[in-house]
Amino acid sequence: MVLMSLSFIICHLSFTNLAAQNYTFEGEVESVVHVGENFHLRYHINTLDVKNFSQSSVPDEIQVLFGPAQSVNISSSSINGHNTSSEELTMTYVLSATKAGTYTLPPATATVGGRQMKSKPLTVTVIAGEERVEATQATANNFFLLATVSKRRVSFGQPFLLTYKVCWHPDLPVPSVDDLKLDLQDVYMLPYNETQRKSLKAENIGGHTMKTIDWKQYIVYPQKTGTLHIPAVEVQGYLTEVVHDPFDPFLGVTREIPRKLTTQAIDITVDDLPQRPADFSGGVGRFAIKGALQPASVKENTPVTLTITISGHGNLKMLRQPEVTFPRTFDTYDPKQDEDVNLTADGLDGTLTYEFIAVPQKRGHYVIPAAKLTYYDTGRHDYVTLRTDSFPLEVTPGDAISSDVHDYSGQGDQSEGDIHPLRTGKENMAGGSGFFGTTVYLLLLAAFVLLFAVAFSVMRYRMNSQLDVVQSRRRRANKVAVRKLRKAAKLMQAGQAAAFYDETLRALWGYVGDKLNIPVSELSRENISQQLADRGVGQEVTDSFIAAIDECEFVRYAPGDPQGNMSRVYDKSIKAIEEIERFRKM
């Protein structure tokens, strides 16, 4: 009974602490106001258990005209028999500023759910009183669209952030804008922060304080060196205005006032990468690598796991798998790859983890060589090679397996022996005609000789055919790619997007490597394009194949229907391989 009571108390305290941790205390204020204009300062707390609320310290240039006024909002809902309820307490002040400037409102404090909490400080920009702007007076100077980029010069494959910002005068109401249709050439774009709530800010643009909001943002990966031109775009914006009835001042009609918004064009310089080293992994950004071998001492025929982790930010998904060399007496298996990546303004950020499993067959002391990663560092503007430590491994003798020795000679009890004893004495070899030298014997001998000659010829032909490893790889390239694409199709039907894209990439890279006899370490878009051109493949077919690889590498992060994205990538990959197979010289 005492144990049950203690358990109840512990559970109750845990629930109370968890609930306390879920309390929120947030403040909000208008970002831009005029001198002498009344504005509201509100604090929202998601519980009614609030005591000792205080906000007594504000800048001297801001007057508290009224407050705090307290309001309560309680709501409840029932969905499928599950009842939920919420409650919120709002404390409201009415303020007025007497002088232009940017001011910080210090945090408010309160006892919420039995513990002391405080809000975050807030910032308000006060601008001097001037002639107020109405919606009908809006011009290109007080309502416009601004395009900005995070970098003006990047390296090939290095991402940058493209932002379209809506700006308007503080006197104007919050506008609305039609959807943006942006079509850039020689780039791949991913929407950034599309699902995040857009925050309103106050910025000084051209010497004037404007309200702004980051309307559309994209992570852009340049796919061609030289000058990347981002053209000017034009969209339709709308401001709302309330027109009052002269005969009834309380009756008004809301109407939209359209305005054309046009951005400026932007040019980005895309530098080519220097001469790529032979062991270049394809990575552009900043990365780190580490490895671990578990366990460090095992018995024979016991598996060990070598874990290689690559972390950092950049084009993580374009990195090639690190090479690990195990001793020849080890049985090895295909590595397992796990990823934990997020899309940031600098590209993908996170980790790639590879697990290599090997089974040592013989005792001894081994040292597994260090794994390395060669990538282009965008901070140093040079190639960097990182290495893990080497991995010593001690393999001790395995457990001895004992077995009983049985006597199968039959010298004992002949009734139970499997092998009868040798027969002794003289054997009568006379009598009866022998098979040796007969016509049937000679025919069978001739047949065996003929069969041996045919088998020898067939085997020699197969050996000569297999001597040309390059031709064998080329002949098998299409079959191997088809087998991998069939596996990718099953993954697509199962809805396993990440595994589908990895298998499709392996099919495309493996096919072109076997078909063109390009080692894995030298596989790159430039080498593929050059080899295809040397074999007379048209530029259109080459671009189609490269586009299939690009599409597969990037579309997994694109918004929209995942099944539709996978189906489009699958069809494009099959079409790219079929177009190359049409050339006889291949």
N, C-alpha and C positions, 0 to 999 in steps of 0.2 A: 504493500500500500504506500509506504514511504517512497519506494522507487518510482511508482506511478506518479505520485505528487511532484517529485523532483523533475520527472520527465515533462509533466505538464507545464511546470514553471519555466523550464529551459525553452520549451517550444514557444510558450507565450512571449518570453523575452526576445527570442530570435525573431518572431513575427513582428514584435513591436519595433525592434531595431531596423528590420527590413522596411517596414512601413515608413519609419522616420527618414530612411535614406531616400525614399521616393518623393519626399516633399520638394516642391519647387517654389522659388521666391524670385520673381522676375519683374523688372521695371521696364517701362517704355515711355518715350517722349518724342515729340516731333523733332526731326533732325535739323530743320531750318525754319527760323521764324524772323519776323520783323521787329525792330525796336518799337515798344509800346503795344505790341500785339499780344492778346491773351492766348495762352496755350496750355495744354493739359499734361500733367505728369501722373502716370498711373503705375501702381504696383499690384501684381497678381500673385496670389498664394493659393495653392490647390487644396486648401483645408480651411475649416472654420475654427480650428483649435489654434488661435493666434492671440498672443498677449504681448503687452509692452511694445507695440509698434511705434517706431520713432523715425522721423526724417526732419531733423531740426536744423541741419547745417546745409545751407545753400549759399552760393556766391553773393556778395553784396550787390552786384549789378542785377540780380534777379529778385523780384518781389513775390512773396506768397500772398495772393489775393484771397484765396479761399482754400480750406481743406484742413485735414483730410476728410473727404466724404466717403462713407463706407457703403458698399453695395455687395449683395450676396446673390450667387447664382447656384442653384441646386437642380440637377437633372438626373433622371433615371431612365433606364430602358430595359426591355425584356426581349431577348432573341433566342428562339428555340428553347424556351423554358429557363434560360440563364439570365438572371437579373444582374444588372450593373448600375452603379450610381456614381455621381461625381459632384463635388462641391468646390466652389471657388469664392474667395474673398478678394475684392478689389478696393484699394485705397486710392482716391483721386484728389489731386491738387490742381488749382488754377493758378498759373504763374504769369508774370509779365517781366520782360527785360527792359532795362533803362539805358543800356549802352551796347553798341555793336562789339562783336568778338566771339570767340569760341570758349565755352565754359563747360566745366565738368561738374556734374551733380554727384555728390558723394553717395556711397551706398546707404540704403535704409536698413534698419535693424529691427528684429522682432523675435519673440520666443514662439517657435513653431513646433507643435507636437512635443513640447517639453524640452526642446533644445534650442540654443541660440543660433540664429541664422541671419545672413545679410545678403542683400542683392548686389549685383555688379554695378559699378559706376556708369553713368550715362553722359553722353556728350551732346550738346546743343549748340548750333551755330546761329548767332544773332546778326542779321544784316541791317544796315541803316535803312531808315524809312525812305522810300522812293515811290515814284509813280507806279501804281499797281498795274499789273498786266492781266488783261482779260483774255479768255479763250479766243475770242474773235480777233484779238490783236496779236496773236502768236505769230512769230516770224521764224526765219531760219536761225536767228540768234538766240531765241529762247526756247526752241523745241527742235531737237536735231538728233541724229544717230551718229555715233562715233565708233570707229574701228581702231583697235589697238592690238599690238602683238608683244609678247614677252621678250622676244629676241629679234634683232634685225639681221644677224649673221649666225648661221648654224652650219654644222657639218652634215654630210649625207647620212640620212637615217636618224638624225637628232631631232626630237620633237620640239615644238614650241606651242605656246598658248595663243590662240586667236580669239579676241573678245569683241563683241558688238554691244555697245553701251548706249542705252536710251537716256537722254539728258533733257531736262525741262526746267523752266523758271519756277522758284518756290511758290509763286502766286498761282500757278496753273494747277489744275487737278491732275491726279495720276492718269496718264494717257494709256491708250491701248495701241497695239501695233500688229499688223498682219504678219503671217508666218514668213520666215526668211527662206528663200530658195537659193542655195549657194552651190555652185558647181565649179570646183577648182581642178585644174589639170596637173598631172604628174605629182599628185599627193594622195595620201590616204588620211582621212579625218575620222575622229571619234568624238561624239558629243561628250562634253565635260560638265559635271554638276547639273545635268538636265533635270534630275529628280529632286535636287535640293531647293529649299525655299529661298527665293530671291530677296535679298536684303536691300533696303533703301539707304542710300548714303548721301552725304553732302560733300561736293568737291568744288575746288576752284578751277574753273576751265576758262581760259582766255581772260583772266582777271575778274570773272564774275562767279558768284556762288550759285551752283546749280544742284538740283536734286538728280541723282543718277541711280541706275540699276543695271547690273550686268545681265543683259537680256539673253544673249546666245554666246556660248563658249565652245571652242573646239580644240582638241589636241591634234596638231597637224604633223604628219611624218613626210618630209620631202623625199620623193622618189627619183629625183633628177637633179644633177648639179647645174650650177649657173645661177641665173636670176629667176626667182619664183615670183610671179606677178599675181597679186591678190587684187582683182578688179574692184572698182566701185560698184556698190549695190544700191538699189532703190526699192524702198518698201513704203507702204501706205500706213500712216499713223492717224490716230483720232484723238481729239480732245472733246470732253463733254461740257456742255453749257446748259444752264437752266434759264429758260425764258419765262418771265412772270407775266401774268395776265394784268393789264393796267386797271381792270375793273375789280379784280380780286387778287390782292397782294399775296394771299396764301395759296394760290393756285399757280402752278408752274409746269412747263413742259420741258423735258430733257431732250436735247438733240446733240448729235455728233458732228464735229467740225473736222473734215479730213485735211491732212497735210502730207505732202510728199517728203520723205526723209531720204537723203542720199549721203552715203559715206565717201570718204576719200580712198583712192587706190594706194596700195602699199607694196613695195618691192622688198623681197627678202633675198639675201645673198646666201647661196648654198655651196659650201666648199666641198670638193671631193676629198676622200680619204687618201692619205699617202699610200705608197706601195705596200700592199698587204703582206704580212709575213706568212710563211707556209703553214704555221699552226694557228692562224687567225680564227677565232671562234665565231666571228660575225657580230660580236657585241659592241654597241656604241653607248657610252654612258660612264657610270662609275660603279664598280662591282668589288666584291670581296669573296674569297673562297676559303673553305675550311673542310677538314675531313676527320673521320674517326673510325677506328677499326675495333669491333667488338665481337668476341673477346680477343685479348692479346695472346692467349695461350689456350690451345685446344688439343684434343686427341685426334688421331687419324680418323678420317671419314666423318668429321664433325664440321658442320657449316659455320662459316664466319660471315659477318656483314660489314662491308665497307660503305660508309655514308659520306657522300660529297654534297656540301651545301653551298650554293652560290646565292649571294644576296646583293642588294643594291638597287639602283634605279637606272632606267634606260630601256633599251629594246630587249628585255629579258626573254621574251618568247622567241627571239631570233638566235639565241645562243645555241651552239651545237653541244651535244652531250660530251662531257669530258672523257678523255681516254684513260682507262685504267689497265695496266699490264700485270696480270697474275703469272706466277710460275707455271711452267708447262705441266707440272704434276697436279695442278688444281683443276677440278671440274667447275666450270663457270656457267652462269645463267644470264638471261636477258635482264638488265636492270629495271627497277621500278622507279617511276618518276612521279613526284608530288609537287604541286605548286600552290603558293599562297601569295597572290599578286593583287594589287589595286591600281587603278588608273589615277595618276596625279598630273599636275601641271608639267612635270618633267618627264612624263612617260609612265611606263609601268614601274611600280615599286613593290618590292617583296622578296620572296625567296623561291628558289628551285632546289629540290632535294632529290638526289639520285641514290638508290640503294643497290649496291652490287653484292650478290651472294656467290660465294665460292666454297668448294669443299676440298681441303687438302687431302691427298691420297697417301703421302709418304711423310714419315717423321723427319724432323730437322729444324734448323733455324732459317727463316726466310725474311727477306725485306722487300715489301711491295713498294715499287717506286712512287714518288710523289705525283699527284695529279696537278695539272697546270691549266691556267686560263689566260689566254692572250686576247685583249680587247683594246678598243680605241677609247682612251680617256678624254672626254670632252673638256675637262678642266686643264689638263696638261697639254692637250693638242698633240698627243703622241700615243704610240702603242705601249701598253703596259702588260707585263707577264707576271702573273701571281702563281705561287706554288703552295701546295700543302706540305706538311712534313711527310717524310717517308713513314711506312707503317711496318715495324718489326712484328714478326709472328713466330711463336714457338709452337711446334707441332710435336707432341709426345706420343709414345707408342699407344696404340689402342688396346682395348680389353681383349685378352687372349680368349679364343673360342675353342673349347675342348670337345673332342668327339671320341666315342668308343671305337676300338679296332676289333673288327669281327673276322673270324676265320672262315673264309669261303673255299678252302682247299678241298673239303670233303673227305679228308683223311680220317676224320672221326667217324661219326654216325653217317653212313652213306645215304641213309633214307632221308636225312634232313639237309644234306649239302646241296648247294646250288650248282657247284662245279664238280663233276665226277673226277675221280683219280685217273692218272695216266694209265693207259692200258699197256701191260708188259707182255713179253713173249713174241713169238714170230707170227707174222701175218702172211696168209696165203695170197700172193699177188697174182697167181696164175688163174686162168679161167676167165671167160667173158671177154668180149671185144671192147677195146678202149675207144674213147671219144676223140683222142688226139690223132690228127692226120686224116680225119674223115672229111667228106665233101661239105657237110654242114659246118664243121669246124673252120674250114678254109673260107666259106662264104661269110660266116660271122666275123672272122678276122678282117676280111676285106671291108666289110661294112663299118667296123670300128675304125679302121684306118681312114676311110672316106669321111666318116663323121668327125674325126679329129681334125682332118684338113679343113672341113667347112667351118668348124668351131674356131679354129686358129685364124682363118681368114676374117671371120666376123669380129673376133676380139681385136685383131690388129687394126681393122677398119675403125672400130670404136675408139681404140687408143689414139689413132692418128687424128680422129675428129676432136677428141677431148684435149689434144695437145694445144690447140688454139683456144686458150682460155678466154681471150677477148671476144672471139666469135661466139663462143658458148654463152658468155654473159649477154651478148647482144640478142641472141636467139631467145634466151629465157627472160629478157627484160619485160616483155609485154605480159607473159604468163604470170610472173611474180607480181607485177603491178595490178593485174586483174584480181589475183587472189587477195591482195591487201585491200583493194577497193570493195570486194565482196564483204570482207570483214567490216570495213567502214560502213557499208550499207546496213549491216545488222546492228551496229552501234547507233546509227541514225534512227532506225526503227525503234530501238530501245530508249531513245531520248537521251543518250549519254553524249552530250555535246563535246566536252573536253577530249574524251577518248576518240570520238569521231574525227576531230580536226587533227589530232596527233597521228592517227593511222593514215589519214588522207595525205598529210605532209610526207610521211615515210614512203607512201606509194609514189608520190611525184618525184621526190629527191632520189629515191632508189632507182626509179625507172630511168631518169635522165643520166644518173651515174653509171648504170650498167650499159645503157645504150651508147653513150659517148666515151666510155672507158675513162671516167674522171674519178680520181681518188676522193674519198670523203673529205679529206683535209683541204682539197682544192675546189670543192663545190661552191660556186658563187654564181650570181646572176650574170656577171660579166663573162665568166668562163663559158657558161652555158650558151649565151648569145653568140660568142665568138665561134664555138665549136659547131653550132647549128648553121651559122653563116658559111663556114668552111665546107659544109656538106651540102650546100645549095638549098637549105631550107629558107623559105621566104621570111621576110621581116614580120609580116602579119602573123604567121604561125608562131614565130619565136615570141612575139609580144603576147600572144594568147596564152602560151604556156607559162611565161613569167607572171602574167596577170592571175593565172590560176593559183600559183604559189602565194602571191601577195594576198589574194582574196582569202585563202585558207588561213593565213597567218593572222589576219586582222579582223575578220568578220565575226569571230567568236565574241568580241567585245562590242559589236555593233548592236544598237537597239532593234526592236522589232520582233517578229515571230521567229523563235529559235529553230523550229522545224523548217520554216521557209528558207532561212539562212543556210542550214545544212544541205537542203535539197539543191539550192543554187550552186553551192560549192561542189557538191558531188557531180552534178551535170557538167559543170565547167571543167572539172578535172578529167572526166572521161572524154570530153570533146577535145581537150588539149592533147591527150595521148593519141587519140585516133588521128588527129591531123598530122602528127609527126610520123605515125606508122605508114602513112600514104606514100612517103618518099622512099623510092627503091634503094637509094644510096645508103639509107639508114640500116 
